[in-house]
Amino acid sequence: MAEKSKLTTSEKSWILYDVGNSAFTMLACSLIPIWFKDLAIGTGPGQITGDQATAYYAIAISVVTVIVAVLGPITGVLADHKGKKKIFFTTTVALGVIGCILNGFAMSWVAFILIYAFARIFYQMSLVIYDSMLNDVTVEERMDEVSSYGYAWGYIGSCIPFIVAMVAYILSGGLSEDLMWFSPQVGMIIGYTVTGLWWFAVTVPLIKNYKQVNYTEAEHGVIAKVFSKIGATLKKIATQDKKVLFFLIAFFLYIDGVGTIIDNCINIGTDLGLPTVGQVVFLLATQVVAFGGSLVFARLSRKLNTVTLILICIFGYFCVCLYALTLHTLIDFGILAFGVGCFQGSIQSLSRSYFSKIIPPENSGEYFGIYDIFSKGASFLGSAVIAWVKLAGGTINIAVASLAIFFALGFLFLKIADKQPSSREAANID
């Protein structure tokens, strides 16, 4: 068993990208909404109210997810061709990093949200390709463990650039003007630049060491055939591969709450009137909890099957959503954050590895593009719920608690998916 825990160079390089992109994720669910509201909220020309800022931010996230849902499968099909995956991955990472750094120089809330949308689109596109690389960097028996290690080390690694960004925020007067060493704009520039450079630096090993093992041969007129190929694959999933179909439905449902809570965690605390510094401290603590939780589930994956572990995570999130109804104080927020941390990385990593096991490895880019549609489609609905409840005058507690129904239905459909035969296993037997 000790030998099994040793990681190969390819696996380590792949895990490092989780360390890199998680820095942007951490910034997105903490300081970015704060910076946006600092620019947006006010009584001057072009400025808006707090509720409008929360709603517009959620709407921007929804628009981004729709764009990525459309582009993801197209990029996946093209990246599946021999020798193309690394090219597409490097390009999306580079554009995402450039957008991240440029975001720090935004002078208005409109420019801020547009540049952030650009960076987030390419960040999410890079994840479509990155997830599909799992079939190339490891074997099926190790997928759960390697995928979990990615999320685990991503949580810890993201804390390093985030602490620098947080210090810059504090020294730019984020907590008190008495602590202001430089302007808020400089603080924002430092935060974004450090995050972008970290993201790129830890990606270099994967760009250097990755080799595309599973691929399809390129065809003439491939661009014209992309949509027909995606259509054929969707038809195949709907009519022949029930395991993939029911899993995607389950994933769409339960990942809704996960993505929505990640995207709106600071908005939850802000709308409850909680102190910013307290929220950020608990979010940092959540990273440590998530690191431990992911490692625990990585070890459990050696003894328990993947579906059982995902079901445990879904039930945990269901309880978290219901607990949101009681949120009033910073301690309540901390308990909620702890609950999220216990299951956040594991539910995502195990879903990623499980999907990798049940799809054709040579078409992993295309399939993960479809997987991303279901992932981002769910996030779109969740963010839309937050926006609708807020604009209707409801509370953030009700908005979060309403997501529990998605976890309940996701639990049910995952049980159904688990009972379906695997077409991948059948193909291997043939």
N, C-alpha and C positions, 0 to 999 in steps of 0.2 A: 504493500500500500504506500510505503514511503516513496518508492520509485514513481508512482503515479502522480505524486504532487509536484514533481520537477517540471518546470516549464521549458519549452524549446525557445530558441531565438525568435522564431516566427510568432509564437504565442505571446512572448514578452513584448515584442514590437507592436502587436495588435492591441494588447492591453494598454499600452502607453497612450494610444489615441483616445481611449476613454479618459485618461488622466488629462489630456489636452483639451478635448471639447467640453469636459465637465467644468472647466474654469469659466467658459462662456455661459454654461448652464447656470452656474452658481451666481454669476453676475446678473443674469437675466431674471432670476427669482429673488433678487435682493436689492441691489443698488440701482439697477436700470429703471424700475418703476419709480423709485424715489427721485432720481435725476429727472425723469420725465415730468413728474408732478411739480418738481421745483421750477421747471421751465414753463409749465402750462398753467398752473393755478395762480390766479390773481385777478385784479380788477382793471388792469391796463388794456390797451388796444391789442386785440388778438388773443387775449388770455381767457381761460375758461374756469368753470367751477370744479370742485373736487369730484363730485359725482360724474360730471361730464368727462373728466380726465380718466376715471376708472373705466367708464363705458367705452371711450375712444381707444384706450389701450387694449381692452378685451376685443374690440372690433378689429383692430390692427392685427392682433394675433390670429383671429379667425380668417382674415384675408390671406395672411401668409400661409396658413395651413391648407387653404384651398389651392393656392398656387403650387405648393409642394406636392399636394395630392395629384395634381394634373401632370407635373413634370417628372415626378418620381419614377413611375413605371417606364416612361419613355427613356429616361437616362439609364434605368436598370437594363433594359433590353440592349441598348447600345454598349453598355459597359460589359455585358456578358460575352461579347465577341473577343476573340483571342487577342491578348495584349492590350486591351482597351481599359480594363478596370483601374489600373494604376493611373492612367492619364486622366480619366474622369475624376477620380478621387483627389489627385493633386490639384486639379483645377478648381474644384468646389472648395477645398480647404483654403487655397490661396485667396479666392474671392471673399470667402467668409472672414478671413483674418484681416484683409484690407478694409472691409466694411466695418469690422469691429473697431479698428484703430481710428478710422475716419469719424465714427460716431461720437468720439470724444470732443470733436471740434464743432459739433452742431451748436448754432447760436439761438435757434428758436425751437419750440416744441414740434412744429410741423416738420422741419428739417430733421430733427432728432428721430421722430417716429418713422420717417421715410428711409433714412439710412439704417436704422435698426431693423426695419423690415427686410432690406436688402441683405444685410449680414445674416439675419436669421434664416432667410430662404436658403442661402448657400451652406450655412451650418447644417440645416436639416437635410439638404441634398447630400452632403458628405456622409451623413449617418446612414442614408439608404445604401450607399455603396459599401461603407464600412461594415455594416451588419452582414451584408452578403459575403464579405471576405471570410467569415468564420468557417465556412466549408473548406476554404483553401488553407487555413493556417493550423487546423487541428483535425482530429478524427472524431467520429460521432460519439464515442464513449466519453470523451473529455469535454464535449461542448458545454454542458451545464456548468462544470467547474470553471472552465476558462472564461465563459461569458460572465459568470458571477464575480470572478477576480477583476474583470474589466471594470464593472460598476464599483466594486469595493475600493480599488486603488484610485478610481476616478474621484470618489468622494473625498478621500484624504488629500490627493494631489491638488484638487481644486481649491483647497484651503490656502495654499501657499500664495498664489497671485491674489486671491481674494483678500487676504490679510493686508497685503500691500495697498490694494484698492481701498480697503476700509480705512486704513491709516490716512491715506490721501484725502478721503472724504471728511474725516474728522478734522484734519489740519486745514481744510478749506472752509471751516465753519459749519460743517454739517450738523454738529450737535450744539455748538454754541459759538457765537461770534468772538468770544474771549479766546477761543482756541484757534482762531483763523491765522494761519501763517501765509497763505496765498489764496487766490480767488477760487470760487467754486468751479469755474471753467478749467483752471489748471488741475484741480483735483480730479475732475471728470476725465481730462486728457490722460493723466497718469493712470487712472483706473483702467480705462479702455486699452491703453497702449501696453501696459504690463500683461493684461489678459491676452491680448492678441499675440504678443511675442511668445508668451508661454505656450499658448495653443499651437503655434507653428513649430516651436523648438522641439516639443516632445512628440511631434508627428513625424519628424525626420527619420527616425529608425524604421517606422513602418513603410514610408516611401522608399527607403533604401533596401529593405529586406523582403518586401512582399513579392511573391511570385504567384501568378494566376494559374492554378492547377486545373480548375474546372471551367470550361468555356464552350461556346458554340462557334462554329466557323462563320466568318463574315460572308454576306451575300451581296450581289449587285443590286442596287436600288433599295438598300436596306431601310433608308429613311421612309420610303413610301410603304414599306411592309411593316413598319413598327406598330401602327395602330391595328392592323389586321392580326398581327401576332398576339398583341395584348388581348384583343377580343377573343381570339381562339383559346388563349390560356384561361381567361375568365369563364368561357363556356365550358372548358374542361373541368375547372374547379366546381362549377355549379352543377354539372351533370354526372361527373365521374369520380371526382376526388372529394367525397363527403367529409373526410377527416379534416382536410384543409379548409373546406367551406365552413363547417361548424366551428372550427377553431377561430377563424377570422371573425365570425359573428361574435363569438365570446370575447375575443380580444378587443373588438370594436367597443363592446359594451363596458368591460371592466377598466380598460385603459382610459376611458373618458374621465373618470374621477381622478386617476393618477395625474394625467396631464394638466387637468384644470387646477388641481391643488398646487402643483409645482409652479404653474404660470401665475397664480394669483395669491400665493402665500403672503407676500408683503401687503397686497391690497386687502387681504382679510384682516391683518393686524391694524393697518392704517385706518380702515373703515370702523374698527372697534375703538379707535382713539388710543391705541397702545403706543408706548414710547418706542421710537425707532431703534435705539441702541439695544433695548431688551429683545426686540424681534430678531435683530441681526445676531446677537449672542446665542439665542436659541437655534437659529438657523445653522450657525457654526457647530453647535453641539449636535444638531441633527445629522450633519455630515459624518461625525464620529460614530453616532449610533448606526447610521446607514452602512458605514464601513464594516462595523461588527456584524450587523445583520446579514450583509451580503456574504461575509466569510462563513458565518454559521450555515447559511443555506447552501453554500458551495460544498461544505463538508457533508451536509445532509443529502446532497445530490448523489453521493457515493452509495447511499443505503436506500433512499426512497426514490420512487419514480417522479419524473418531472411534473406530471399532472397533479399529483398529491400535494406537492410543494406549492404550485401555483394556486390551488384551491385554498390552502392555508393563508396565503397572502391576500387573496380576494376577500376572505372572511375578515381578516384583520382590517382591511380598508373599509369594509362595510361598517364595522364598529366605529372606526375613526369618523366616518361621515355622520353617523348618528350622534356621536359625542359633540360634533360642531354646534349642535343646538344649545349646548350649555356654555358656549364661549362668551366670556365677559372680561376676564382679567388676563394679565400677562402670564400668570401661572397656568391658566386654562390653555392659553396659546402654546405654552411650553409642553404641556401634556399632549396636546394635539400633534405638535412637531415630533415628539418622541415616538408616538404611535406611527406617524408617517415614516419616520426613519427606520423603524423596524422592518418594514416591508417594501419600501420604495425601490431600492436597487434590485431586490430579489425578484419582484414581480415582473420587472422589465427584463432583467437578464435571463430569467428562466423562460419567459415568453419568446425571447430572441433565439435561445438555443433550441427550444422545442420546435419552433417553426423551421429552423435549419435542418432538423432531423426528418421532417415529413415532406420536404420539397425536393425536386430534382436539383442536385448540386450544380449542374452545368447551366441552369437557368436561375441561379440564386439571385442575381441582380434584378431580373424582371419580377420574380416572386416577392423580393423585399420591397420593390417599388409598389406592388399591390398591397403588401403588408403595411406600408407606410400610409397608403390611402386610408386604410381602416384605422390606423393609429391617429393620423392627423384629422380624419373625419370626426373621430370621437372628441378630440380636443376642440375642434370647431364647435361642436354642439355644447360642450361644457362651458367654453368661454362665452358662447351665445346665451346660455342660461344665466351666467353671472351678469352679463350686460343687461339682459331683459329684466331680471329681478331688481337690479339697482335702478334702472330707468323707471321702473314701475313703482319705486318707492319702498321696495322690500328690503329685508336685512341680509347681510352676507351669511348669517347663520343658516337661514332658510335655503339660500342658494347652494351652500355646500352640502347640507343634509339631504337635499333633493337628489344628489348624485348617488345615494345609497341604492336606489332602484336599479341603476346601471350595474352595480356590483352583484346584486342578487340575480339579475338575468344573465350576467356573464358567468356566474357560478353554474347556473343551470345548463347553458349551452356548452361550456367546457366539459361537463359530465357527458353530454351527448356526443361531443367530438371524440372523447376518449374511447367510446364504444365502437367507433367506426374503423373499418380495416384501412391499413396504410397502403396507398398505391406505390409508394417508394419501396416498401418492403417487397411488394408483389413484383415490381420491376426487377429488383435485385435477384429474386428467386428465379425469374424467367431468364 
